[in-house]
Amino acid sequence: MNVSPEKLSLTPAGQLLIRWSDGVSRDYRVRELRDHCPCATCREKRSQPPPPPTSLNVLSAAETRPLTIAEMTPVGNYA
């Protein structure tokens, strides 16, 4: 059985609620979605070795903000 999303919506807590074609509904945290994103950019970032524990990472202003969903548009087969 091929299960696909039927409805996407944001919860008041800022999570993504997906209703699947098999009748199951589930909330997804934004971090969970990012951590499992199959796009080339995210896969490359996840595959990089961790920095040495003695290094000081400099984050951009965008990297310090919590992840949020600003807009949703279904595109393609996995994004």
Z-matrix of the N, CA and C atoms (Angstrom, degrees):
N
C 1 1.461
C 2 1.527 1 108.77
N 3 1.318 2 116.86 1 128.44
C 4 1.455 3 121.86 2 178.60
C 5 1.523 4 109.13 3 -91.93
N 6 1.330 5 117.28 4 111.92
C 7 1.457 6 122.29 5 -178.37
C 8 1.518 7 108.57 6 -94.60
N 9 1.338 8 116.67 7 134.12
C 10 1.458 9 121.02 8 179.95
C 11 1.526 10 109.36 9 -137.23
N 12 1.342 11 117.20 10 157.44
C 13 1.466 12 119.80 11 179.29
C 14 1.533 13 110.55 12 -69.38
N 15 1.327 14 115.68 13 139.42
C 16 1.463 15 120.67 14 176.66
C 17 1.514 16 111.96 15 -107.13
N 18 1.344 17 116.54 16 -32.32
C 19 1.462 18 119.84 17 -178.13
C 20 1.521 19 109.56 18 -148.38
N 21 1.329 20 115.98 19 135.87
C 22 1.461 21 123.13 20 175.80
C 23 1.524 22 108.12 21 -116.42
N 24 1.325 23 116.81 22 136.10
C 25 1.463 24 120.18 23 174.90
C 26 1.526 25 109.14 24 -153.64
N 27 1.329 26 114.84 25 157.29
C 28 1.461 27 120.64 26 176.50
C 29 1.518 28 109.40 27 -94.34
N 30 1.318 29 116.05 28 136.99
C 31 1.460 30 120.88 29 175.93
C 32 1.522 31 108.31 30 -84.43
N 33 1.338 32 118.18 31 163.33
C 34 1.462 33 120.23 32 175.84
C 35 1.539 34 112.84 33 -58.02
N 36 1.330 35 116.60 34 -25.70
C 37 1.472 36 120.86 35 179.22
C 38 1.528 37 112.02 36 -82.69
N 39 1.349 38 118.16 37 1.20
C 40 1.461 39 121.01 38 178.75
C 41 1.515 40 114.15 39 83.17
N 42 1.321 41 117.01 40 17.09
C 43 1.456 42 120.50 41 176.75
C 44 1.523 43 109.11 42 -96.16
N 45 1.332 44 115.97 43 160.50
C 46 1.451 45 121.62 44 178.19
C 47 1.519 46 108.87 45 -92.59
N 48 1.315 47 116.68 46 122.19
C 49 1.460 48 121.63 47 176.37
C 50 1.520 49 107.41 48 -100.02
N 51 1.334 50 116.31 49 122.08
C 52 1.455 51 121.53 50 178.23
C 53 1.519 52 108.59 51 -114.80
N 54 1.334 53 115.44 52 126.74
C 55 1.465 54 120.26 53 171.19
C 56 1.521 55 106.34 54 -99.79
N 57 1.333 56 116.10 55 121.50
C 58 1.457 57 122.88 56 -175.77
C 59 1.526 58 110.84 57 -92.94
N 60 1.317 59 116.87 58 158.87
C 61 1.467 60 122.66 59 -177.46
C 62 1.526 61 113.39 60 -65.32
N 63 1.330 62 117.45 61 -16.42
C 64 1.472 63 119.72 62 177.07
C 65 1.532 64 111.98 63 -89.16
N 66 1.349 65 116.85 64 7.38
C 67 1.460 66 121.64 65 177.57
C 68 1.507 67 115.04 66 92.56
N 69 1.312 68 118.27 67 -8.07
C 70 1.459 69 122.49 68 -179.69
C 71 1.525 70 109.24 69 -81.00
N 72 1.335 71 116.92 70 137.25
C 73 1.470 72 122.74 71 172.81
C 74 1.516 73 107.89 72 -119.09
N 75 1.322 74 115.88 73 142.08
C 76 1.460 75 119.40 74 -179.22
C 77 1.517 76 110.19 75 -149.33
N 78 1.349 77 115.69 76 142.02
C 79 1.460 78 122.40 77 172.98
C 80 1.522 79 108.93 78 -88.97
N 81 1.329 80 116.23 79 139.33
C 82 1.464 81 121.73 80 177.52
C 83 1.525 82 108.43 81 -122.70
N 84 1.329 83 116.20 82 129.20
C 85 1.462 84 120.15 83 174.09
C 86 1.528 85 108.67 84 -71.66
N 87 1.317 86 117.02 85 148.59
C 88 1.465 87 121.31 86 -178.36
C 89 1.528 88 110.19 87 -60.87
N 90 1.305 89 118.63 88 -41.25
C 91 1.465 90 121.92 89 179.35
C 92 1.533 91 110.24 90 -62.07
N 93 1.321 92 116.75 91 -39.40
C 94 1.465 93 120.72 92 178.45
C 95 1.532 94 110.65 93 -61.67
N 96 1.328 95 116.49 94 -42.41
C 97 1.467 96 120.18 95 177.90
C 98 1.523 97 110.79 96 -63.30
N 99 1.316 98 117.16 97 -45.17
C 100 1.462 99 121.01 98 -179.87
C 101 1.520 100 111.00 99 -62.94
N 102 1.328 101 116.50 100 -42.66
C 103 1.466 102 120.64 101 -178.12
C 104 1.529 103 112.99 102 -65.98
N 105 1.329 104 117.85 103 -21.31
C 106 1.460 105 121.41 104 -179.32
C 107 1.529 106 112.91 105 -111.92
N 108 1.313 107 117.44 106 9.17
C 109 1.470 108 121.33 107 -178.14
C 110 1.532 109 109.86 108 -63.17
N 111 1.342 110 117.69 109 127.88
C 112 1.461 111 120.28 110 -177.87
C 113 1.526 112 114.83 111 -88.77
N 114 1.331 113 118.85 112 4.61
C 115 1.470 114 118.92 113 -177.50
C 116 1.531 115 110.57 114 -68.57
N 117 1.319 116 115.80 115 158.64
C 118 1.466 117 121.40 116 -175.78
C 119 1.521 118 111.81 117 -60.84
N 120 1.320 119 118.41 118 -39.79
C 121 1.469 120 121.24 119 -178.66
C 122 1.525 121 110.93 120 -63.58
N 123 1.318 122 116.84 121 -47.04
C 124 1.469 123 120.00 122 -179.07
C 125 1.523 124 111.50 123 -68.63
N 126 1.336 125 117.20 124 -40.07
C 127 1.475 126 120.12 125 178.34
C 128 1.523 127 110.19 126 -61.51
N 129 1.335 128 116.76 127 -42.65
C 130 1.468 129 120.13 128 -179.67
C 131 1.523 130 110.74 129 -63.46
N 132 1.324 131 116.39 130 -43.89
C 133 1.466 132 119.97 131 179.96
C 134 1.529 133 111.20 132 -62.64
N 135 1.346 134 116.92 133 -40.45
C 136 1.469 135 120.09 134 179.79
C 137 1.523 136 112.29 135 -69.44
N 138 1.335 137 117.41 136 -28.45
C 139 1.463 138 120.22 137 -175.92
C 140 1.531 139 113.11 138 -83.60
N 141 1.323 140 117.92 139 -9.56
C 142 1.464 141 120.10 140 178.90
C 143 1.523 142 109.87 141 -69.26
N 144 1.331 143 116.56 142 143.74
C 145 1.473 144 118.55 143 177.89
C 146 1.523 145 110.25 144 -66.52
N 147 1.307 146 116.89 145 148.59
C 148 1.471 147 118.76 146 178.51
C 149 1.529 148 110.14 147 -65.15
N 150 1.330 149 116.95 148 150.09
C 151 1.462 150 119.35 149 178.01
C 152 1.527 151 110.47 150 -68.43
N 153 1.319 152 116.86 151 157.08
C 154 1.478 153 118.76 152 177.16
C 155 1.530 154 109.78 153 -59.33
N 156 1.326 155 117.41 154 147.61
C 157 1.467 156 120.06 155 -177.11
C 158 1.525 157 113.33 156 -63.55
N 159 1.305 158 116.98 157 -17.93
C 160 1.464 159 119.92 158 -179.54
C 161 1.521 160 112.76 159 -90.56
N 162 1.335 161 118.42 160 -2.99
C 163 1.463 162 120.13 161 -178.57
C 164 1.526 163 110.55 162 -81.76
N 165 1.306 164 114.45 163 154.59
C 166 1.457 165 121.63 164 178.72
C 167 1.524 166 107.41 165 -110.08
N 168 1.337 167 116.67 166 109.69
C 169 1.455 168 120.73 167 -179.29
C 170 1.518 169 109.98 168 -81.04
N 171 1.313 170 116.56 169 130.97
C 172 1.450 171 122.17 170 176.28
C 173 1.525 172 107.03 171 -101.17
N 174 1.324 173 115.35 172 119.94
C 175 1.450 174 120.62 173 -177.72
C 176 1.525 175 110.70 174 -100.27
N 177 1.321 176 115.50 175 145.85
C 178 1.462 177 119.76 176 173.80
C 179 1.524 178 108.44 177 -76.38
N 180 1.319 179 116.50 178 167.06
C 181 1.465 180 120.22 179 179.14
C 182 1.526 181 110.31 180 -60.38
N 183 1.336 182 117.20 181 -38.03
C 184 1.462 183 120.87 182 179.66
C 185 1.524 184 111.56 183 -64.39
N 186 1.327 185 118.03 184 -34.83
C 187 1.464 186 121.46 185 -178.47
C 188 1.524 187 112.72 186 -73.06
N 189 1.316 188 118.34 187 -18.28
C 190 1.466 189 120.77 188 -179.50
C 191 1.521 190 112.34 189 -87.68
N 192 1.322 191 117.40 190 -15.42
C 193 1.467 192 120.70 191 179.96
C 194 1.524 193 110.20 192 -80.42
N 195 1.333 194 116.97 193 146.08
C 196 1.463 195 119.26 194 176.46
C 197 1.534 196 109.95 195 -63.88
N 198 1.335 197 116.60 196 149.29
C 199 1.454 198 120.81 197 176.73
C 200 1.523 199 109.55 198 -70.10
N 201 1.320 200 115.92 199 136.10
C 202 1.461 201 121.74 200 175.87
C 203 1.523 202 108.54 201 -140.38
N 204 1.306 203 116.15 202 161.86
C 205 1.461 204 121.32 203 173.81
C 206 1.516 205 106.99 204 -98.23
N 207 1.330 206 116.63 205 115.32
C 208 1.458 207 121.30 206 -178.77
C 209 1.522 208 111.83 207 -93.90
N 210 1.338 209 116.69 208 -28.33
C 211 1.455 210 121.28 209 -176.56
C 212 1.516 211 108.44 210 -159.70
N 213 1.326 212 116.64 211 149.01
C 214 1.456 213 120.51 212 178.64
C 215 1.519 214 109.74 213 -131.36
N 216 1.335 215 115.02 214 129.12
C 217 1.458 216 121.56 215 173.53
C 218 1.517 217 107.03 216 -143.18
N 219 1.335 218 118.53 217 113.63
C 220 1.480 219 119.19 218 178.25
C 221 1.527 220 110.40 219 -62.73
N 222 1.333 221 115.60 220 129.25
C 223 1.467 222 121.69 221 -179.25
C 224 1.517 223 108.49 222 -142.10
N 225 1.313 224 117.50 223 137.67
C 226 1.456 225 121.25 224 173.49
C 227 1.517 226 113.18 225 67.28
N 228 1.327 227 114.88 226 -157.73
C 229 1.454 228 120.48 227 -175.85
C 230 1.511 229 114.86 228 -105.90
N 231 1.335 230 118.11 229 -9.76
C 232 1.466 231 117.50 230 -177.07
C 233 1.506 232 114.17 231 -142.41
N 234 1.294 233 120.81 232 -7.39
C 235 1.480 234 122.21 233 -174.85
C 236 1.512 235 111.48 234 -92.43
